[in-house]
Amino acid sequence: MVGVNAVKNEILKLLPPCIRYIINQIDIDYNSLIELRFRICEPLILVFTQGEYFVQNCGGLTLDRKKAYHVTADDIRGIIDAVTDYSLYAYEDEVRQGFVTVCGGHRVGVAGQVVLEHGRVRNVKHISFINIRVSHQIKGCATCLLPYVIKDGRLLHTMIISPPGCGKTTILRDLVRLISDGNSYCRGMNVGVVDERSELAACYMGIPQNDVGLRTDILDGCPKAEGMLMLLRSMSPKVIAVDEIGSREDIDAISYVINCGCGILATIHGDSIDDIRTRPVLRKLVEEKVFERYIVLGRSAGIGTVESIFDERGNELYIGSLSVAN
């Protein structure tokens, strides 16, 4: 895991002096810090794995809204200046997507007034809402899954099903690293990652901020369906990894990848295999047994709990409450 001091310094330098001073007075567990929420004229909120708290003017945490520090327009402006190095125009493409990935792999989400051009988002102005999402890499969290997803040295086509905020990206990232570097179940393989939202590798100026393995190639900020085909043509991957599939184009690209003899690691929002079956676009994947393993995540034993693992026929290979991402 990245050093706590490094994470602390990376977050603090994004904050304007006033808020940086307040946050510095708080004994924060940065390993459990998930988000810092800034909404203009509203309380500053820190979100941890165990819950959320308001930040006090004096530098403490509280559940009492009346004691909370309220975010100002200058605070928002100060964060934007720090994130974009005082050149919002230079980051227009990232802002158009709704977020900027910064050093350390942390993601700064923005919201405000959308500027449209020919019916498409051209920019976001009057930014009044910011969410700093803290990047956490937990090396080794997916090791216990290897005997379920690797057979005879080959990665079985694997789908991770998870509600939002249950650690699917963290687990997918570690699986990519383990397969790329090699482990006791398989030799290292070339892995191609389509990192559409810059969350898996968290590239900053082209350099991955997360360790995704020595044999991993990344298409950063690229649409999933297009990226999968690009990687097949250019990088000869043995495995392709994508986060949050769901569109018809994604499904068609996955089928093509598998037909080319390449392994697939993918995640999707959902609660169960039955949940996936109810979606017309995804039902075909389940009915045709495209994926050989389904890993279902939840929160019963904390974020990143493996609730169950199924094979392509729906047979339960594991059921319980194994927490792997804490």
C-alpha positions as CSV (number, residue, x, y, z in Angstrom):
1,M,0.0,0.0,0.0
2,V,1.2,3.5,-0.8
3,G,2.7,5.2,2.3
4,V,0.2,7.1,4.4
5,N,2.4,10.3,4.5
6,A,2.6,10.3,0.7
7,V,-1.2,10.1,0.4
8,K,-1.6,12.8,3.0
9,N,0.8,15.2,1.2
10,E,-0.8,14.5,-2.2
11,I,-4.2,15.4,-0.8
12,L,-3.1,18.4,1.2
13,K,-1.4,20.1,-1.7
14,L,-4.7,20.1,-3.6
15,L,-6.4,22.2,-0.8
16,P,-6.4,26.0,-0.4
17,P,-4.3,27.2,2.6
18,C,-7.3,27.8,4.9
19,I,-8.7,24.2,4.5
20,R,-5.2,22.7,4.5
21,Y,-4.5,24.2,7.9
22,I,-7.8,22.9,9.3
23,I,-7.3,19.4,7.9
24,N,-3.8,19.3,9.2
25,Q,-5.1,19.7,12.7
26,I,-7.1,16.5,12.4
27,D,-5.7,13.1,13.2
28,I,-6.9,11.4,10.0
29,D,-6.6,7.8,9.1
30,Y,-5.8,8.2,5.4
31,N,-6.0,4.5,4.8
32,S,-9.7,4.7,5.5
33,L,-10.4,8.1,4.0
34,I,-12.5,7.6,0.8
35,E,-13.6,11.1,-0.2
36,L,-13.4,14.8,0.6
37,R,-16.7,16.5,-0.5
38,F,-16.8,20.2,-1.2
39,R,-20.2,21.9,-2.0
40,I,-20.3,25.7,-2.2
41,C,-22.0,27.2,0.9
42,E,-22.4,23.7,2.4
43,P,-20.5,21.8,5.1
44,L,-17.1,20.2,4.2
45,I,-17.5,16.4,4.6
46,L,-14.9,13.7,4.9
47,V,-16.1,10.2,4.0
48,F,-14.4,7.2,5.6
49,T,-15.0,3.5,5.3
50,Q,-16.9,3.7,8.6
51,G,-19.0,6.7,7.8
52,E,-19.0,10.4,7.1
53,Y,-18.2,13.4,9.3
54,F,-18.3,17.2,9.1
55,V,-15.1,19.1,9.5
56,Q,-15.1,21.8,12.2
57,N,-13.5,25.2,11.9
58,C,-11.2,24.4,14.7
59,G,-9.9,21.3,12.9
60,G,-12.0,18.5,14.5
61,L,-14.6,16.1,13.2
62,T,-18.2,16.3,14.2
63,L,-21.6,14.9,13.4
64,D,-23.2,18.2,14.3
65,R,-23.9,20.2,11.1
66,K,-24.1,23.5,13.0
67,K,-20.4,23.2,14.0
68,A,-19.2,22.4,10.5
69,Y,-16.9,24.5,8.3
70,H,-18.8,25.8,5.3
71,V,-17.1,25.7,1.9
72,T,-16.7,29.1,0.2
73,A,-16.4,30.1,-3.5
74,D,-12.7,30.9,-2.8
75,D,-12.2,27.4,-1.5
76,I,-13.6,25.9,-4.7
77,R,-11.5,28.3,-6.8
78,G,-8.4,27.4,-4.8
79,I,-8.8,23.7,-5.4
80,I,-9.4,24.1,-9.1
81,D,-6.3,26.3,-9.4
82,A,-4.2,23.6,-7.6
83,V,-5.6,20.8,-9.6
84,T,-5.2,22.5,-13.0
85,D,-2.0,24.3,-12.1
86,Y,-3.8,27.6,-12.7
87,S,-4.8,26.7,-16.2
88,L,-8.3,25.4,-16.4
89,Y,-8.3,25.7,-20.2
90,A,-5.4,23.2,-20.4
91,Y,-7.5,20.6,-18.6
92,E,-10.7,21.3,-20.7
93,D,-10.8,17.7,-22.0
94,E,-10.6,16.2,-18.6
95,V,-13.1,18.6,-17.1
96,R,-15.5,17.8,-19.9
97,Q,-15.5,14.2,-18.7
98,G,-16.2,15.4,-15.1
99,F,-13.0,14.6,-13.4
100,V,-9.2,15.2,-13.4
101,T,-6.7,12.5,-12.3
102,V,-3.9,14.0,-10.3
103,C,-0.5,12.8,-9.0
104,G,-0.9,9.8,-6.8
105,G,-3.9,8.6,-8.9
106,H,-6.5,10.5,-6.9
107,R,-9.5,11.6,-8.8
108,V,-11.0,15.1,-8.5
109,G,-14.6,15.1,-9.7
110,V,-16.3,18.4,-10.6
111,A,-19.8,19.5,-11.2
112,G,-21.4,22.8,-12.2
113,Q,-23.0,24.4,-15.2
114,V,-22.6,22.3,-18.3
115,V,-21.8,24.1,-21.6
116,L,-23.3,22.2,-24.6
117,E,-22.1,22.3,-28.2
118,H,-24.2,20.5,-30.8
119,G,-25.9,18.6,-28.1
120,R,-22.7,17.3,-26.5
121,V,-20.8,18.5,-23.4
122,R,-18.2,20.9,-24.4
123,N,-17.1,22.2,-20.9
124,V,-18.2,22.7,-17.3
125,K,-18.2,26.3,-16.0
126,H,-19.2,27.8,-12.7
127,I,-17.8,24.7,-10.9
128,S,-19.5,24.7,-7.5
129,F,-19.1,21.0,-6.4
130,I,-15.9,19.0,-6.0
131,N,-15.3,15.5,-4.9
132,I,-11.7,14.4,-4.2
133,R,-11.7,10.6,-4.3
134,V,-8.7,9.2,-2.6
135,S,-6.9,6.4,-4.5
136,H,-6.1,3.3,-2.5
137,Q,-4.0,0.4,-3.9
138,I,-4.1,-2.7,-1.7
139,K,-1.5,-5.1,-3.0
140,G,-2.3,-8.7,-2.4
141,C,-6.0,-8.2,-1.8
142,A,-6.9,-10.5,-4.7
143,T,-4.4,-13.2,-4.0
144,C,-7.1,-15.4,-2.4
145,L,-9.1,-15.3,-5.7
146,L,-6.3,-16.8,-7.9
147,P,-7.2,-20.5,-7.3
148,Y,-10.7,-19.7,-8.5
149,V,-9.9,-17.7,-11.6
150,I,-6.8,-19.5,-12.9
151,K,-6.8,-23.1,-14.2
152,D,-3.9,-24.9,-15.8
153,G,-2.0,-21.6,-16.0
154,R,-4.8,-19.9,-18.0
155,L,-7.0,-17.1,-16.8
156,L,-10.6,-18.1,-16.8
157,H,-12.9,-15.3,-18.3
158,T,-13.9,-13.6,-15.1
159,M,-16.6,-11.0,-14.3
160,I,-16.7,-9.2,-11.0
161,I,-20.2,-8.1,-10.0
162,S,-20.5,-5.4,-7.3
163,P,-22.7,-2.6,-6.1
164,P,-21.0,0.8,-6.2
165,G,-18.3,1.3,-3.5
166,C,-17.7,-2.3,-2.7
167,G,-14.1,-2.5,-3.9
168,K,-14.4,-3.9,-7.4
169,T,-11.9,-1.6,-9.0
170,T,-9.4,-2.2,-6.2
171,I,-9.7,-6.0,-6.6
172,L,-9.6,-5.8,-10.4
173,R,-6.4,-3.7,-10.2
174,D,-4.7,-6.2,-8.0
175,L,-5.8,-9.2,-10.2
176,V,-4.2,-7.3,-13.1
177,R,-1.0,-6.8,-11.2
178,L,-0.8,-10.5,-10.1
179,I,-1.5,-11.9,-13.5
180,S,1.0,-9.4,-15.2
181,D,3.8,-10.1,-12.7
182,G,3.1,-13.9,-12.4
183,N,2.2,-15.8,-9.3
184,S,2.2,-19.4,-8.0
185,Y,-0.7,-20.3,-10.3
186,C,0.5,-18.9,-13.6
187,R,3.5,-17.3,-15.3
188,G,3.4,-13.6,-16.0
189,M,1.2,-12.6,-19.0
190,N,0.9,-9.6,-21.2
191,V,-2.2,-7.7,-19.9
192,G,-3.9,-4.9,-21.8
193,V,-5.9,-2.4,-19.7
194,V,-8.6,-0.1,-21.1
195,D,-8.7,2.5,-18.4
196,E,-11.5,4.7,-19.7
197,R,-11.9,6.7,-16.5
198,S,-8.2,6.6,-15.4
199,E,-9.1,4.6,-12.2
200,L,-7.2,1.3,-12.7
201,A,-3.7,2.5,-13.5
202,A,-4.5,6.2,-12.6
203,C,-2.1,7.5,-15.2
204,Y,-0.8,11.0,-14.5
205,M,1.0,12.6,-17.6
206,G,1.1,9.1,-19.1
207,I,2.7,7.4,-16.1
208,P,0.7,4.8,-14.1
209,Q,0.5,5.9,-10.4
210,N,-0.7,2.5,-9.4
211,D,1.4,-0.7,-9.8
212,V,-0.5,-2.7,-12.4
213,G,2.4,-5.1,-13.2
214,L,5.5,-5.2,-15.3
215,R,3.8,-6.7,-18.4
216,T,0.8,-4.4,-18.5
217,D,0.0,-1.9,-21.3
218,I,-2.6,0.8,-20.7
219,L,-4.9,2.8,-23.0
220,D,-5.8,5.7,-20.7
221,G,-9.0,7.6,-21.2
222,C,-10.1,5.4,-24.1
223,P,-13.7,4.1,-24.6
224,K,-13.8,0.4,-23.6
225,A,-15.1,-1.1,-26.8
226,E,-12.7,0.7,-29.1
227,G,-9.8,0.2,-26.7
228,M,-10.2,-3.5,-26.5
229,L,-9.9,-3.8,-30.3
230,M,-7.0,-1.4,-30.4
231,L,-5.1,-3.5,-27.8
232,L,-5.7,-6.7,-29.8
233,R,-4.3,-5.1,-32.9
234,S,-1.3,-3.4,-31.3
235,M,-0.1,-5.1,-28.1
236,S,-0.7,-8.9,-28.4
237,P,-2.3,-9.2,-24.9
238,K,-3.0,-12.6,-23.3
239,V,-5.6,-10.8,-21.0
240,I,-7.6,-7.7,-21.4
241,A,-9.1,-5.9,-18.4
242,V,-11.9,-3.4,-18.4
243,D,-13.9,-1.7,-15.6
244,E,-17.7,-1.3,-15.6
245,I,-18.9,-2.8,-18.8
246,G,-22.5,-2.4,-19.8
247,S,-23.2,-1.1,-23.3
248,R,-24.0,-3.2,-26.4
249,E,-20.6,-2.1,-27.9
250,D,-18.8,-3.4,-24.8
251,I,-20.5,-6.8,-25.1
252,D,-19.7,-7.2,-28.8
253,A,-16.1,-6.2,-28.2
254,I,-15.8,-8.8,-25.4
255,S,-17.2,-11.5,-27.6
256,Y,-14.6,-10.6,-30.3
257,V,-11.8,-10.6,-27.8
258,I,-12.7,-14.0,-26.5
259,N,-13.0,-15.4,-30.0
260,C,-9.5,-14.2,-30.6
261,G,-8.3,-16.4,-27.8
262,C,-7.6,-13.6,-25.3
263,G,-8.7,-13.8,-21.6
264,I,-11.1,-11.2,-20.2
265,L,-11.3,-9.6,-16.7
266,A,-14.3,-7.3,-16.4
267,T,-16.4,-5.6,-13.7
268,I,-20.0,-4.6,-13.7
269,H,-22.4,-2.8,-11.4
270,G,-24.9,-5.3,-9.9
271,D,-26.0,-7.3,-6.9
272,S,-26.0,-10.8,-8.3
273,I,-25.9,-13.0,-11.4
274,D,-29.7,-12.8,-11.4
275,D,-29.5,-9.1,-11.5
276,I,-27.3,-9.3,-14.6
277,R,-29.8,-11.7,-16.2
278,T,-32.6,-9.1,-16.0
279,R,-30.7,-6.7,-18.3
280,P,-31.4,-7.4,-22.0
281,V,-27.9,-6.3,-23.1
282,L,-26.1,-8.6,-20.6
283,R,-28.4,-11.6,-20.5
284,K,-26.8,-13.1,-23.5
285,L,-23.4,-13.2,-21.7
286,V,-24.9,-15.4,-18.9
287,E,-27.0,-17.6,-21.1
288,E,-24.2,-18.4,-23.5
289,K,-21.8,-19.0,-20.6
290,V,-19.3,-16.5,-22.0
291,F,-17.8,-15.9,-18.6
292,E,-16.3,-18.9,-16.7
293,R,-16.2,-17.2,-13.3
294,Y,-18.5,-14.7,-11.5
295,I,-17.2,-13.1,-8.3
296,V,-19.9,-11.3,-6.4
297,L,-18.9,-8.6,-3.9
298,G,-20.7,-6.9,-1.1
299,R,-20.2,-5.3,2.3
300,S,-21.3,-8.0,4.8
301,A,-17.8,-8.2,6.3
302,G,-16.7,-4.7,5.2
303,I,-15.9,-3.1,1.8
304,G,-14.5,-5.7,-0.6
305,T,-16.3,-8.7,0.8
306,V,-16.4,-11.7,-1.5
307,E,-20.0,-12.9,-1.0
308,S,-19.9,-15.8,-3.5
309,I,-18.1,-17.2,-6.6
310,F,-19.9,-19.1,-9.3
311,D,-18.8,-21.0,-12.4
312,E,-20.3,-20.6,-15.9
313,R,-23.2,-22.9,-15.1
314,G,-24.2,-21.1,-11.9
315,N,-22.6,-23.7,-9.5
316,E,-21.4,-22.1,-6.3
317,L,-17.7,-22.5,-5.8
318,Y,-17.6,-20.4,-2.7
319,I,-20.2,-18.7,-0.5
320,G,-19.4,-16.8,2.6
321,S,-18.1,-13.4,3.8
322,L,-14.4,-13.2,2.9
323,S,-13.2,-9.6,3.2
324,V,-10.3,-9.0,0.8
325,A,-10.1,-5.2,0.2
326,N,-9.6,-3.9,3.7
